Amino acid sequence: MIKYLISAIIFVLIVYGLIEAWPLLAGPTLSITSPTNNAPFPSGIVSIIGRTERASSITLNGTPLLHDQNGGFSSTLTFPRGGSILTFVVTDRFGRTITATRNIFVPFEN
């Protein structure tokens, strides 16, 4: 009977440890709300809005973006006429990275 009790306690501790360690094992995540891919912006003003989890840093085309403690980030940028590629890179504290890109277009005036 003692063997089964000890085995059950060890099993519960292992499962609990895996549940608690999951965020460390999963790595960072990135969700970009705005801009959508291939979106036109006639004024050239683009609102960057998104959320990340388990990130220590976020960059947009190599420039750091500030994020709050809940992982939300936002910024407003102005782009020249023509197409632009936005490259988001999120890095966690262990050096694992994920990358996402968005293409935007600022139309030429007639």
C-alpha positions as CSV (number, residue, x, y, z in Angstrom):
1,M,0.0,0.0,0.0
2,I,2.8,2.4,0.8
3,K,4.4,1.7,-2.6
4,Y,1.2,2.8,-4.4
5,L,1.0,6.0,-2.2
6,I,4.6,6.9,-2.9
7,S,4.1,6.2,-6.6
8,A,1.0,8.4,-6.7
9,I,2.8,11.3,-5.0
10,I,5.7,11.1,-7.3
11,F,3.4,11.0,-10.3
12,V,1.5,14.0,-9.1
13,L,4.8,15.9,-8.5
14,I,6.0,15.1,-12.0
15,V,2.7,16.2,-13.6
16,Y,2.7,19.4,-11.6
17,G,6.3,20.1,-12.5
18,L,5.5,19.7,-16.2
19,I,2.5,22.0,-16.0
20,E,4.6,24.7,-14.3
21,A,7.5,24.3,-16.7
22,W,5.4,24.4,-19.9
23,P,5.8,28.2,-20.4
24,L,9.5,27.7,-20.2
25,L,9.5,24.9,-22.7
26,A,7.0,26.5,-25.1
27,G,9.0,29.5,-26.1
28,P,7.7,32.9,-27.2
29,T,4.5,33.6,-29.1
30,L,3.5,36.5,-31.3
31,S,0.1,37.7,-32.5
32,I,-0.1,40.8,-34.8
33,T,-3.5,42.5,-34.8
34,S,-2.6,45.4,-37.1
35,P,-1.4,45.8,-39.8
36,T,-2.8,42.9,-41.8
37,N,-0.7,41.5,-44.6
38,N,-0.8,43.4,-47.9
39,A,-2.9,46.2,-46.4
40,P,-3.0,49.6,-48.2
41,F,-2.4,52.7,-46.1
42,P,-3.3,55.8,-48.3
43,S,-2.1,58.2,-45.6
44,G,1.2,56.4,-44.9
45,I,0.4,56.3,-41.2
46,V,0.4,52.7,-39.8
47,S,-0.8,51.6,-36.4
48,I,1.2,48.6,-35.1
49,I,-0.8,46.6,-32.6
50,G,-0.1,43.1,-31.2
51,R,0.5,40.8,-28.3
52,T,3.3,38.5,-27.3
53,E,3.8,36.0,-24.5
54,R,7.0,34.9,-22.8
55,A,9.1,37.6,-24.6
56,S,12.1,39.5,-23.3
57,S,12.4,41.7,-26.4
58,I,10.5,42.6,-29.5
59,T,12.0,44.4,-32.6
60,L,10.4,45.8,-35.7
61,N,12.9,46.0,-38.6
62,G,15.7,45.9,-36.0
63,T,14.2,48.7,-33.8
64,P,13.1,47.7,-30.3
65,L,9.3,47.9,-29.6
66,L,8.2,48.5,-26.0
67,H,5.7,46.0,-24.6
68,D,3.7,46.1,-21.3
69,Q,3.9,43.4,-18.6
70,N,0.9,41.6,-20.2
71,G,2.8,41.4,-23.5
72,G,0.8,44.0,-25.4
73,F,2.6,46.4,-27.7
74,S,1.5,49.3,-30.0
75,S,3.2,52.0,-32.0
76,T,2.3,54.4,-34.8
77,L,4.7,54.8,-37.7
78,T,4.8,56.7,-40.9
79,F,6.0,55.1,-44.1
80,P,7.0,56.5,-47.5
81,R,5.0,55.8,-50.7
82,G,5.4,52.3,-52.2
83,G,5.7,48.9,-50.5
84,S,7.3,48.2,-47.2
85,I,8.1,44.9,-45.4
86,L,7.7,44.9,-41.6
87,T,9.8,42.2,-39.9
88,F,8.9,41.4,-36.3
89,V,11.4,39.4,-34.2
90,V,10.5,38.2,-30.7
91,T,13.1,36.7,-28.4
92,D,12.6,35.0,-25.1
93,R,15.1,35.0,-22.2
94,F,16.6,31.8,-23.4
95,G,17.5,33.2,-26.8
96,R,14.7,31.4,-28.8
97,T,13.2,33.6,-31.5
98,I,10.2,33.7,-33.8
99,T,9.8,36.0,-36.8
100,A,6.8,37.3,-38.5
101,T,6.5,39.6,-41.6
102,R,3.8,41.9,-42.9
103,N,3.8,43.6,-46.3
104,I,2.1,47.0,-46.5
105,F,1.6,49.4,-49.3
106,V,1.3,53.2,-49.4
107,P,-0.3,54.2,-52.8
108,F,1.2,56.8,-55.0
109,E,-0.8,59.9,-55.4
110,N,-2.1,60.6,-59.0
